[in-house]
Amino acid sequence: MADRTNCSFVPVSLTDFAEAARAVVPPQVWDWVEGGSGTETTLAANRAALDRIAVLPRVLTGVEAPRTDAPLLGRTQAMPVAVAPMAYQKLVHPDGERELAAAARAAGVPYVSSTLSSTPIEEVAAVGAELWFQLYWLRDRGMVTELVDRAEAAGCTALVVTVDVPVLARRWRDLRNGFALPPHVTAANLPGGRDDLAHQGVPGVSAVAAHIGAVFTPTLSWADLEWLRGRTRLPLLVKGILDPRDAVLAAEVGAAGVIVSNHGGRQLDGAPGSADMLPEVVAAVGDRCEVLLDSGVRGGLDVLRALALGASGVLVGRPMLWALAVGGRAGADAALALLAAELRDALTLAGCVDPAAARELRTRIGG
Ligand SMILES: Cc1cc2nc3c(=O)[nH]c(=O)nc-3n(C[C@H](O)[C@H](O)[C@H](O)COP(=O)(O)O)c2cc1C
């Protein structure tokens, strides 16, 4: 791995990348990546919720080498995992989005490209990964339409509409740091989109939040999603669902799936750990749409836990940025290879021949 830490670094888990990343990124960028909103109660709840899920292994199933491939939105992936959409990846690596998308392509999993990418969607698409486009709803509907058209033209196979950011939550670390983007990092998909605001450092203010306040609409509604459903041929995933009633509404407007997520503890502080809500959401939607999970996933065991609770897959966020910061493409390759190895191991230990078998496992939710 092209290691930026200047020491021999042999990660054995995704969390090993965190400490190494902290050593190579500026402290304010570390806080932007790592931080949650407010007291970071929800950030902590994500791990606690996953750790409460005990999976009952099956034995004597005669499985030697389980398969990890699984369908997401009807398309087979090398494992039931996607790289979560994360804004401004050039903050942690000079060629952030392209390097991470290349690692996703090599690992055979989808890369979800953010509206707030620091590389334009067309350049990310040129890397050749399976691409899902994450849509933030802008105040200017013309720009929303344009982004959807660009995503379709670039060959994206799904649209991920993030619905938990009516405003950017107060993230204390960024407020204390007066966090602003450096000049070389821009919202590359939004030419003329008040990018200047994201670069103006003011003590007590997050410039990223100020920019988002100016360009995102807080008034997105189910009617808008219905409009989008009629406007695109791509399957829609609604990201940022916690209440089972909202999951049902998403299915009713024709979403192909929901992502149970609290944005990695970065939006409503005090929201539950996302894995806590997974069983209720799965029960509420039944087979009307797929259910994916993110927020706190840190390894193959967490993928097994999500599958056992009925999810069809997970998204992984921060660990991919840690790995990208540490080793660029090679770091991200190593992280995804570790995740695949851990998933194979977890499936074997649970007696599952493949991810579908994992969805038949039973769980105990402990205290
Ligand atoms: C630095 C950073 C930037 C993010 N940017 C976006 C984004 O642009 N769009 C989005 O839908 N979610 C964004 N998210 C949320 C992730 O997609 C995902 O929900 C979250 O990171 C999952 O939690 P995890 O980091 O604990 O895996 C971001 C998360 C982080 C850490």
The ligand as a Gaussian input file, in Angstrom:
#p B3LYP/6-31G(d) Opt

LIG

0 1
 C      -17.347000      13.179000       5.744000
 C      -18.723000      12.705000       5.420000
 C      -19.415000      13.285000       4.369000
 C      -20.698000      12.848000       4.053000
 N      -21.333000      13.383000       2.958000
 C      -22.545000      12.887000       2.588000
 C      -23.162000      13.322000       1.390000
 O      -22.629000      14.151000       0.661000
 N      -24.378000      12.807000       1.075000
 C      -25.001000      11.867000       1.870000
 O      -26.102000      11.431000       1.552000
 N      -24.418000      11.418000       3.000000
 C      -23.206000      11.891000       3.362000
 N      -22.598000      11.396000       4.485000
 C      -23.241000      10.299000       5.258000
 C      -22.831000       8.929000       4.694000
 O      -23.373000       8.703000       3.412000
 C      -23.314000       7.784000       5.598000
 O      -24.695000       7.906000       5.838000
 C      -22.581000       7.731000       6.932000
 O      -21.242000       8.138000       6.805000
 C      -22.629000       6.311000       7.447000
 O      -22.059000       6.220000       8.694000
 P      -20.547000       5.699000       8.943000
 O      -19.651000       6.816000       8.547000
 O      -20.574000       5.478000      10.415000
 O      -20.335000       4.441000       8.140000
 C      -21.312000      11.829000       4.825000
 C      -20.596000      11.251000       5.878000
 C      -19.323000      11.675000       6.172000
 C      -18.581000      11.002000       7.303000

